[in-house]
């Protein structure tokens, strides 16, 4: 099916604030699916380096665009010819950032199959749920996590396991050193006790049966409305659900974010640091697809923790763009090697995934001398909905304005749009909005209404059409009838000297219903709880001031570094209950 006809956008205040080189209506959507995007990039930038995997010690390996294209064709043939998968079958991918990742991701979609991105750090029960729910028939997994497979596989429909080494496509000597370190020093290679095929053997098998005619046949009937990926979400607020993202969703959002950046992204000239995991939708769309489409060189970091793992990448490559979350940028700003020698070629950075603290954004700009752009999106929107336009008006604490061909609004409980400046639930509409949740019509009906995605986030729009996230609807704390948004309190506390990270939640309170509690990770010398509360009294209304401050060694985080308030809240309630019962 063709893409839906593009129509002119209704008059909205943000339309006056697009930079001169940005069209508010998405243009030139001619690519029918993700494989077409991948092939077009490979044809244009064939001999350009597409991906460089950088290890913490500086060891690296690279692949050119034409190599990614050929290998992904071979992997597609392996899936369809050797394994006999049919169009629409699901393939789970569970590996960290590495050279194998784009080959598998593009290969699965070139085969007309559905990609199921999976967090490599998932427990056996989490893996079982996702594989069983998606009905995946093939699992491509890092050999570092194969010890969970005997427990997981019998409970799923997985028929074939393909194992991937972290050192795939490195030179033999370097790969040998990495393998030796894994076996002897770090001992991160458990024995594999289930039937499996190595990634290289899978590629060789595919190469033997790969042909152009077959490759074209795999995509017969595949178009913008065809399911491309199941991206699981909601694990921090309940049982995770598979957001159904179509080829049109992913291609449109890739073009939307590139169009929004105008001339700030130069085809064939960018070097992008990819520290966030590619299995997360932010890095998948922005880094893997967006920067691939414009011929950038993607620097893949297997894990950004500790932040010193990024040191060699910053030292050895002329990085022009980086993406991250607030905690990653904050962590880098607390690294002496980074602040003493900030990246010299950096043009801009993009922040998403969680609220970007104003204090972090300000210091990032001071240290690097470059802008950091806060955006907003969800897994359900592929993910980008808005961001501050480079070359246009920039507002701190704002998620900016909608990307081209996207509508956003703030509504009350009845779905009626609230007045400018008033908080309401943020809803959005555009070509990047998911098709629904996999096998969850009940959840889909709650989230998608008349084409609008109800985000569950509380936001407000100013007179210029710029949006600001107030907080998650579910995270809001109600103190004596007053609404307290954790973001406000966290922003205030983050400005206190010595505070490295902070998470704020509500805890039960007999007098006020709920009370505000702050969990703080601090450096030495650490501020006192009293000092933090005193600072809050100067900047916040009295009911927003934390009634308690708890110092902790670390905060629970998601794989991309987003602070998990639900875990903080559960722990706080548990501690409160056990104390009362003592």
C-alpha positions as CSV (number, residue, x, y, z in Angstrom):
1,X,0.0,0.0,0.0
2,X,1.2,3.5,-0.7
3,X,1.9,6.1,2.1
4,X,-1.2,8.1,3.1
5,X,-1.6,11.3,1.1
6,X,0.3,14.2,2.7
7,X,-2.0,17.0,3.6
8,X,-1.3,20.6,4.6
9,X,-1.0,21.1,8.4
10,X,-3.6,23.1,10.2
11,X,-2.5,26.5,11.6
12,X,-0.6,26.0,14.8
13,X,1.7,28.4,16.7
14,X,4.8,26.2,16.2
15,X,4.6,26.6,12.4
16,X,6.0,30.1,12.8
17,X,9.1,28.7,14.5
18,X,10.5,26.2,12.0
19,X,13.9,27.3,10.7
20,X,13.9,28.6,7.1
21,X,15.5,25.4,5.8
22,X,12.8,23.1,7.4
23,X,9.5,22.3,5.7
24,X,6.8,21.6,8.3
25,X,5.3,19.0,6.0
26,X,7.2,15.8,5.5
27,X,8.7,15.7,2.0
28,X,9.9,13.1,-0.5
29,X,8.6,9.9,1.2
30,X,9.3,7.6,-1.6
31,X,11.0,4.7,0.2
32,X,8.5,1.9,0.6
33,X,10.2,0.1,3.4
34,X,13.4,-0.1,5.6
35,X,15.3,-2.3,3.1
36,X,14.9,0.3,0.4
37,X,16.4,2.9,2.8
38,X,19.3,0.6,3.6
39,X,19.9,-0.3,0.0
40,X,19.8,3.4,-1.1
41,X,22.4,4.3,1.5
42,X,24.7,1.4,0.5
43,X,24.5,2.4,-3.2
44,X,25.3,6.0,-2.5
45,X,28.1,5.5,0.1
46,X,29.4,2.0,-0.9
47,X,33.0,2.5,0.0
48,X,32.5,4.7,3.0
49,X,32.9,3.3,6.5
50,X,29.4,2.8,7.9
51,X,30.2,1.3,11.4
52,X,33.2,1.2,13.6
53,X,32.9,-0.8,16.9
54,X,35.1,0.8,19.5
55,X,36.1,-1.2,22.6
56,X,37.0,0.4,25.9
57,X,40.7,-0.1,25.3
58,X,40.5,1.4,21.8
59,X,40.5,-1.9,19.9
60,X,38.2,-1.6,16.9
61,X,36.8,-3.1,13.8
62,X,34.9,-1.5,10.9
63,X,32.5,-2.3,8.0
64,X,31.8,-0.3,4.9
65,X,28.4,0.3,3.5
66,X,28.7,-2.2,0.7
67,X,29.9,-4.8,3.2
68,X,26.8,-4.2,5.4
69,X,24.6,-4.6,2.4
70,X,26.2,-7.8,1.2
71,X,26.2,-9.4,4.6
72,X,22.6,-8.5,5.4
73,X,21.6,-9.9,2.0
74,X,23.3,-13.2,2.9
75,X,21.7,-13.2,6.3
76,X,18.2,-12.6,4.8
77,X,18.8,-15.6,2.4
78,X,19.9,-17.8,5.4
79,X,16.6,-17.0,7.2
80,X,14.4,-17.6,4.2
81,X,16.2,-20.3,2.3
82,X,18.2,-22.3,4.9
83,X,15.7,-22.0,7.8
84,X,12.6,-21.8,5.6
85,X,11.0,-18.8,7.4
86,X,7.9,-17.2,5.9
87,X,7.1,-13.5,5.4
88,X,5.9,-12.1,8.7
89,X,7.7,-14.6,11.0
90,X,9.5,-13.0,14.0
91,X,13.2,-13.0,14.7
92,X,14.5,-11.9,18.1
93,X,17.8,-10.0,18.3
94,X,19.6,-9.9,21.6
95,X,23.1,-8.5,21.3
96,X,24.9,-5.3,22.5
97,X,26.1,-2.6,20.1
98,X,28.4,-4.4,17.7
99,X,29.1,-4.8,14.0
100,X,26.8,-7.7,13.8
101,X,23.8,-5.7,14.9
102,X,23.0,-3.7,11.7
103,X,23.6,-6.8,9.6
104,X,21.0,-8.8,11.5
105,X,18.5,-5.9,11.8
106,X,18.6,-5.1,8.1
107,X,18.8,-8.8,7.1
108,X,15.7,-9.6,9.0
109,X,13.7,-6.8,7.3
110,X,15.2,-7.6,3.9
111,X,13.8,-11.1,4.4
112,X,10.3,-9.7,4.9
113,X,10.4,-10.8,8.5
114,X,9.7,-8.9,11.8
115,X,12.5,-7.8,14.1
116,X,12.0,-8.3,17.8
117,X,14.6,-6.2,19.6
118,X,15.5,-7.7,23.0
119,X,17.6,-6.3,25.9
120,X,20.7,-8.5,26.3
121,X,20.5,-7.9,30.1
122,X,17.1,-9.4,30.4
123,X,16.6,-12.2,33.0
124,X,15.4,-15.6,31.9
125,X,11.8,-14.8,32.9
126,X,11.8,-11.5,30.9
127,X,13.3,-13.3,27.9
128,X,10.6,-16.0,28.1
129,X,7.8,-13.5,28.2
130,X,9.0,-11.5,25.2
131,X,9.9,-14.6,23.1
132,X,6.7,-16.3,23.9
133,X,4.5,-13.3,23.4
134,X,6.1,-12.4,20.1
135,X,6.1,-16.0,18.8
136,X,9.7,-15.6,17.7
137,X,11.1,-18.6,15.8
138,X,14.7,-17.6,15.6
139,X,16.9,-16.0,18.3
140,X,20.2,-14.2,17.4
141,X,22.0,-13.9,20.7
142,X,25.3,-12.8,22.1
143,X,27.3,-15.8,23.3
144,X,28.0,-13.9,26.5
145,X,24.4,-14.5,27.6
146,X,23.8,-18.1,26.3
147,X,23.7,-19.5,29.9
148,X,20.0,-18.5,30.2
149,X,19.0,-20.4,27.1
150,X,18.4,-23.9,28.6
151,X,15.8,-22.4,30.9
152,X,14.2,-20.2,28.3
153,X,14.0,-22.1,25.1
154,X,11.6,-25.0,26.2
155,X,9.0,-22.4,27.0
156,X,9.1,-20.6,23.7
157,X,8.5,-21.3,19.9
158,X,12.2,-20.6,19.1
159,X,13.5,-23.3,16.7
160,X,17.0,-21.9,15.8
161,X,19.6,-20.1,17.9
162,X,22.4,-18.1,16.2
163,X,25.2,-17.0,18.5
164,X,27.2,-13.8,17.9
165,X,30.7,-12.9,19.2
166,X,31.4,-9.4,20.4
167,X,34.5,-9.4,18.1
168,X,32.7,-10.3,14.8
169,X,34.5,-8.7,11.8
170,X,37.5,-7.6,13.8
171,X,40.9,-8.6,12.4
172,X,42.0,-12.1,13.5
173,X,44.7,-10.9,15.8
174,X,42.5,-8.3,17.5
175,X,39.5,-10.7,17.7
176,X,41.8,-13.3,19.2
177,X,43.0,-10.9,22.0
178,X,39.4,-10.0,22.8
179,X,38.4,-13.6,22.9
180,X,41.3,-14.5,25.2
181,X,40.4,-11.7,27.6
182,X,36.8,-12.8,27.7
183,X,37.7,-16.4,28.4
184,X,40.6,-15.9,30.9
185,X,40.4,-12.5,32.4
186,X,36.7,-11.4,32.5
187,X,35.3,-14.9,32.2
188,X,32.2,-13.7,30.4
189,X,31.9,-16.7,28.0
190,X,29.6,-19.3,29.6
191,X,29.4,-22.8,27.9
192,X,26.7,-23.0,25.3
193,X,24.7,-26.2,26.0
194,X,21.9,-25.8,23.5
195,X,22.0,-26.5,19.7
196,X,23.2,-23.4,17.9
197,X,24.8,-22.0,14.7
198,X,27.6,-19.5,14.7
199,X,26.9,-16.1,13.1
200,X,29.7,-16.7,10.5
201,X,28.3,-20.1,9.6
202,X,24.9,-18.6,9.1
203,X,26.3,-15.9,6.8
204,X,28.2,-18.6,4.8
205,X,25.1,-20.7,4.4
206,X,23.2,-17.6,3.2
207,X,25.9,-16.7,0.7
208,X,25.6,-20.1,-1.0
209,X,21.8,-19.6,-1.7
210,X,21.6,-15.8,-2.1
211,X,20.4,-14.4,-5.4
212,X,19.0,-11.1,-6.5
213,X,15.8,-12.6,-7.7
214,X,15.2,-14.3,-4.4
215,X,16.0,-11.1,-2.5
216,X,13.4,-9.2,-4.5
217,X,10.8,-11.9,-3.9
218,X,11.2,-11.7,-0.1
219,X,9.7,-8.1,-0.2
220,X,6.8,-8.8,-2.5
221,X,3.8,-7.2,-0.9
222,X,5.9,-5.4,1.8
223,X,5.1,-1.7,2.0
224,X,4.6,1.1,4.4
225,X,1.8,-0.6,6.3
226,X,3.7,-3.9,6.7
227,X,4.8,-4.7,10.3
228,X,8.6,-4.2,10.5
229,X,9.4,-4.5,14.2
230,X,8.0,-5.4,17.6
231,X,9.5,-3.0,20.1
232,X,8.6,-4.0,23.6
233,X,7.8,-1.3,26.1
234,X,6.1,-0.8,29.5
235,X,8.3,-3.1,31.4
236,X,8.9,-0.5,34.1
237,X,5.1,0.0,34.6
238,X,3.8,-3.5,34.2
239,X,4.0,-6.4,31.8
240,X,5.8,-5.3,28.6
241,X,3.8,-5.0,25.4
242,X,5.0,-5.2,21.8
243,X,4.5,-1.9,20.0
244,X,3.8,-2.7,16.4
245,X,6.0,-0.4,14.2
246,X,5.5,-0.6,10.5
247,X,8.0,0.1,7.8
248,X,6.2,3.4,7.1
249,X,6.4,4.3,10.8
250,X,10.2,3.8,10.9
251,X,11.0,5.3,7.5
252,X,8.8,8.4,8.1
253,X,10.3,9.1,11.5
254,X,13.8,8.8,10.1
255,X,13.0,11.3,7.4
256,X,11.1,13.5,9.9
257,X,14.1,13.9,12.3
258,X,16.5,14.4,9.4
259,X,14.3,17.1,7.8
260,X,13.9,18.8,11.1
261,X,17.7,19.2,11.4
262,X,17.9,20.9,8.1
263,X,21.5,21.7,7.1
264,X,23.0,20.7,10.5
265,X,23.4,17.1,9.3
266,X,25.6,17.0,6.2
267,X,25.3,13.8,4.1
268,X,28.6,11.8,4.0
269,X,30.3,14.1,6.5
270,X,29.1,13.1,10.0
271,X,30.6,10.9,12.7
272,X,28.0,9.8,15.2
273,X,28.7,8.4,18.6
274,X,26.3,5.6,19.4
275,X,26.6,4.9,23.1
276,X,22.9,4.1,23.7
277,X,21.9,0.5,22.9
278,X,20.6,0.0,19.4
279,X,17.9,-2.3,20.7
280,X,16.3,0.8,22.2
281,X,14.0,2.7,19.8
282,X,15.8,6.0,20.3
283,X,19.2,4.8,19.1
284,X,17.6,2.4,16.6
285,X,15.8,5.2,14.6
286,X,18.1,8.2,15.3
287,X,21.5,6.4,15.1
288,X,21.1,3.2,13.1
289,X,18.6,4.4,10.5
290,X,19.0,8.2,10.6
291,X,22.7,8.5,10.4
292,X,23.0,5.4,8.1
293,X,20.6,7.1,5.6
294,X,22.9,10.2,5.4
295,X,26.1,8.2,5.0
296,X,27.5,8.9,8.5
297,X,30.2,6.8,10.3
298,X,28.6,5.3,13.3
299,X,30.9,4.6,16.3
300,X,29.3,1.7,18.2
301,X,30.0,1.4,21.9
302,X,29.1,-2.0,23.3
303,X,28.4,-0.5,26.8
304,X,28.7,3.1,28.0
305,X,29.2,2.0,31.7
306,X,31.5,3.1,33.1
307,X,31.6,6.3,31.1
308,X,35.4,5.8,30.7
309,X,34.4,3.2,28.1
310,X,33.8,6.2,25.8
311,X,37.3,7.8,26.3
312,X,39.0,6.1,23.4
313,X,36.2,6.9,21.0
314,X,36.3,10.6,21.9
315,X,40.1,10.6,21.7
316,X,40.5,8.7,18.4
317,X,37.7,9.9,16.2
318,X,36.3,13.3,15.0
319,X,32.9,12.9,16.5
320,X,30.4,15.5,15.2
321,X,27.2,14.2,16.8
322,X,26.3,12.3,19.9
323,X,23.0,11.1,21.4
324,X,22.3,10.2,25.0
325,X,20.1,10.6,28.0
326,X,20.5,13.0,30.9
327,X,22.4,10.5,33.1
328,X,25.0,9.8,30.3
329,X,25.7,13.5,29.7
330,X,25.9,14.1,33.4
331,X,28.3,11.2,33.9
332,X,30.6,12.5,31.1
333,X,30.6,15.9,32.8
334,X,31.9,14.3,35.9
335,X,34.8,12.7,34.1
336,X,38.1,14.7,34.3
337,X,39.4,13.4,31.0
338,X,36.2,14.7,29.3
339,X,36.1,18.1,30.8
340,X,39.9,18.7,30.4
341,X,39.7,17.8,26.7
342,X,36.2,18.1,25.4
343,X,35.5,16.9,21.8
344,X,36.9,19.4,19.3
345,X,34.7,18.5,16.3
346,X,31.3,18.1,18.0
347,X,28.5,20.1,16.3
348,X,25.5,19.1,18.4
349,X,24.1,16.5,20.8
350,X,20.6,15.1,21.1
351,X,19.1,14.2,24.4
352,X,16.0,12.0,24.9
353,X,14.6,9.1,26.9
354,X,14.2,11.2,30.0
355,X,14.0,14.8,31.1
356,X,17.2,16.8,30.5
357,X,18.1,18.8,33.6
358,X,18.7,22.4,32.9
359,X,21.9,22.3,35.0
360,X,23.3,19.5,32.9
361,X,22.3,21.2,29.6
362,X,23.9,24.4,30.7
363,X,27.2,22.8,31.8
364,X,27.3,20.6,28.6
365,X,27.1,23.8,26.5
366,X,29.8,25.5,28.6
367,X,32.2,22.5,28.5
368,X,31.7,21.6,24.8
369,X,30.8,24.9,23.4
370,X,28.0,23.2,21.4
371,X,24.2,23.0,21.6
372,X,22.4,20.0,23.2
373,X,19.0,19.5,21.8
374,X,16.3,18.0,24.0
375,X,13.6,16.0,22.2
376,X,10.7,13.9,23.1
377,X,9.2,10.6,21.9
378,X,8.0,7.2,22.9
379,X,8.5,3.7,21.7
380,X,4.9,3.9,20.4
381,X,5.9,6.9,18.1
382,X,9.0,5.3,16.5
383,X,10.0,7.4,18.7
384,X,10.6,11.1,17.8
385,X,7.6,13.5,18.2
386,X,9.4,16.8,18.8
387,X,12.6,18.6,19.6
388,X,14.1,22.1,19.8
389,X,15.0,23.0,16.2
390,X,18.7,23.7,15.5
391,X,18.9,27.0,13.8
392,X,15.6,28.1,15.3
393,X,14.5,29.4,18.7
394,X,15.8,27.3,21.5
395,X,14.1,27.0,24.9
396,X,15.6,25.4,28.0
397,X,13.4,22.8,29.7
398,X,11.3,22.5,26.6
399,X,11.0,19.4,24.3
400,X,10.6,21.9,21.4
401,X,8.1,21.8,18.6
402,X,6.6,18.9,16.6
403,X,8.6,17.3,13.8
404,X,7.2,17.8,10.3
405,X,3.7,16.4,9.7
406,X,3.1,15.8,13.4
407,X,0.3,17.2,15.5
408,X,0.5,17.6,19.3
409,X,-1.9,18.8,21.9
410,X,-2.6,18.9,25.6
411,X,-6.0,17.6,26.7
412,X,-8.0,17.2,29.9
413,X,-9.5,14.0,31.3
414,X,-12.4,14.3,28.8
415,X,-10.0,14.7,25.8
416,X,-10.7,18.4,25.3
417,X,-7.8,20.6,24.5
418,X,-6.7,22.8,27.4
419,X,-5.8,26.4,27.2
420,X,-2.3,27.6,26.3
421,X,0.0,27.3,29.4
422,X,-2.3,24.8,31.2
423,X,-1.1,21.3,31.9
424,X,-2.8,18.4,30.3
425,X,-2.1,14.9,28.9
426,X,0.0,15.1,25.8
427,X,-1.5,13.5,22.7
428,X,0.1,13.2,19.2
429,X,-0.8,12.2,15.7
430,X,1.4,11.6,12.7
431,X,2.8,9.0,10.3
432,X,5.2,7.7,13.0
433,X,2.5,6.5,15.4
434,X,2.4,2.7,15.9
435,X,-0.2,0.4,14.6
436,X,-1.1,-0.8,18.1
437,X,0.1,-3.3,20.6
438,X,0.8,-6.9,19.5
439,X,-2.1,-9.1,20.5
440,X,-3.3,-6.5,23.0
441,X,-6.4,-4.9,21.6
442,X,-7.5,-3.8,25.1
443,X,-4.3,-1.8,25.7
444,X,-4.4,-0.5,22.1
445,X,-7.9,0.9,22.7
446,X,-6.7,2.8,25.8
447,X,-3.7,4.3,24.0
448,X,-4.9,5.0,20.4
449,X,-8.1,7.0,20.1
450,X,-9.2,8.4,16.7
451,X,-5.7,8.2,15.4
452,X,-4.3,10.1,18.4
453,X,-1.6,8.5,20.7
454,X,-2.3,9.2,24.3
455,X,1.2,9.4,25.8
456,X,0.4,9.4,29.6
457,X,2.7,12.3,30.0
458,X,1.6,15.7,31.4
459,X,2.7,18.6,29.4
460,X,1.9,22.2,28.6
461,X,2.2,24.3,25.4
462,X,3.2,28.0,25.4
463,X,2.1,30.7,23.1
464,X,4.9,29.9,20.6
465,X,3.8,26.3,20.3
466,X,6.8,24.9,22.3
467,X,5.9,22.0,24.6
468,X,7.3,21.3,28.1
469,X,6.9,17.9,29.9
470,X,5.6,18.5,33.4
471,X,5.9,14.8,34.3
472,X,4.6,11.3,33.9
473,X,1.0,11.0,34.7
474,X,1.7,7.9,36.8
475,X,4.6,9.6,38.6
476,X,2.7,12.6,39.9
477,X,2.7,13.0,43.7
478,X,-0.4,14.4,45.4
479,X,0.4,16.2,48.6
480,X,-2.6,17.4,50.6
481,X,-4.5,17.7,47.3
482,X,-1.7,19.6,45.5
483,X,0.0,18.1,42.4
484,X,3.7,17.7,42.7
485,X,5.7,16.8,39.6
486,X,8.9,14.9,40.4
487,X,10.7,16.6,37.5
488,X,10.4,20.0,39.2
489,X,11.9,18.7,42.4
490,X,14.6,16.8,40.7
491,X,15.6,19.9,38.7
492,X,15.9,21.9,41.9
493,X,18.0,19.3,43.7
494,X,20.3,18.6,40.7
495,X,21.5,22.2,41.0
496,X,22.8,21.6,44.6
497,X,26.7,21.3,44.6
498,X,27.7,17.7,45.2
499,X,24.5,16.1,43.8
500,X,25.4,13.7,41.1
501,X,22.0,12.1,40.5
502,X,18.6,12.4,42.0
503,X,15.3,10.5,41.8
504,X,12.1,11.8,43.4
505,X,8.9,9.8,44.2
506,X,5.9,9.9,46.4
507,X,5.5,7.8,49.6
508,X,2.4,7.2,51.7
509,X,1.9,9.8,54.5
510,X,-0.8,9.7,57.1
511,X,-1.3,13.5,57.3
512,X,-0.9,14.6,53.6
513,X,-1.8,11.4,51.8
514,X,1.6,11.4,50.1
515,X,4.9,12.9,50.9
516,X,7.9,13.8,48.6
517,X,11.0,11.7,49.1
518,X,14.3,12.3,47.3
519,X,16.9,9.7,46.6
520,X,20.3,11.3,46.1
521,X,23.7,10.0,44.8
522,X,26.3,12.5,46.0
523,X,30.0,13.1,45.6
524,X,32.5,14.0,48.4
525,X,32.0,16.3,50.2
526,X,28.3,15.4,50.1
527,X,25.6,18.0,50.9
528,X,23.5,17.3,53.9
529,X,19.8,16.5,53.7
530,X,19.1,19.7,55.5
531,X,21.1,21.7,52.9
532,X,19.1,20.1,50.1
533,X,15.8,20.8,51.8
534,X,16.9,24.4,52.5
535,X,17.7,24.9,48.8
536,X,14.4,23.5,47.8
537,X,12.6,25.9,50.1
538,X,14.2,28.8,48.3
539,X,13.1,27.6,44.8
540,X,9.9,25.5,45.3
541,X,6.6,25.9,47.0
542,X,6.5,24.4,50.5
543,X,4.4,21.4,49.6
544,X,7.0,20.4,47.0
545,X,9.9,20.3,49.4
546,X,11.0,16.7,50.1
547,X,10.0,15.6,53.6
548,X,12.9,13.2,53.5
549,X,16.2,12.8,51.6
550,X,17.8,9.4,51.4
551,X,21.4,9.1,50.2
552,X,22.2,6.0,48.1
553,X,25.2,4.6,46.3
554,X,23.3,4.3,43.0
555,X,19.8,4.7,41.5
556,X,18.0,1.9,39.6
557,X,18.1,2.6,35.9
558,X,16.8,1.2,32.6
559,X,19.3,-0.1,30.0
560,X,19.6,3.5,28.5
561,X,20.2,5.1,31.9
562,X,16.7,6.3,32.6
563,X,16.0,6.5,36.4
564,X,13.3,4.0,37.3
565,X,11.0,5.8,39.7
566,X,8.8,2.8,40.0
567,X,11.6,0.8,41.7
568,X,12.4,3.7,44.0
569,X,8.8,4.0,44.9
570,X,8.4,0.2,45.5
571,X,11.5,0.2,47.7
572,X,10.4,3.2,49.6
573,X,6.9,1.7,50.3
574,X,8.5,-1.6,51.2
575,X,10.8,0.1,53.7
576,X,8.0,2.1,55.2
577,X,5.8,-1.0,55.6
578,X,8.6,-3.1,57.2
579,X,9.4,-0.2,59.6
580,X,5.8,0.1,60.7
581,X,5.6,-3.6,61.3
582,X,8.8,-3.8,63.3
